[in-house]
Amino acid sequence: MRRREAGEPLTEAVRARCVALEEVVERQSHGEAAWFVKGGRAFAMMADHHHDDRVAVWLAAGDGVQQELCGRDPARYFRPPYVGTRGWVGAFLDVEPDWGEIEDLIAEAWSVAAPPRLRRRR
């Protein structure tokens, strides 16, 4: 099995949670699946062996979330390259992820990226 194929079920699990949110579009970004609020900013992107041998999702996060999660559970959460300086948090998906927590983080990431008009409708 190719390395990319090993991460496909995890990408599908993230995709299902992302596209369930309002006005989300998926595009490729740097060879990986990424999700954007329509007409706006990215809020989630896959990292399927892009920088190491791990499968993860990178998520936009509010103030302090990255620091709290990485401090609490560094085996599951990390500061991703490039976007980590803007507060994004990485969640490893190859360690039996807590899908309830991942779903909450995806919803929060959407809220961080969504324009006010969409956030008000929630």
Secondary structure, DSSP 4 states (H G I P E B T S, - for coil): --HHHHHHHHHHHHHHHHHTSTTEEEEEETTEEEEEETTS-EEEEEEESSSSS-EEEEE---TTHHHHHHHH-TTTEE--TTTGGGT-EEEESSS---HHHHHHHHHHHHHHHS-HHHHHH-
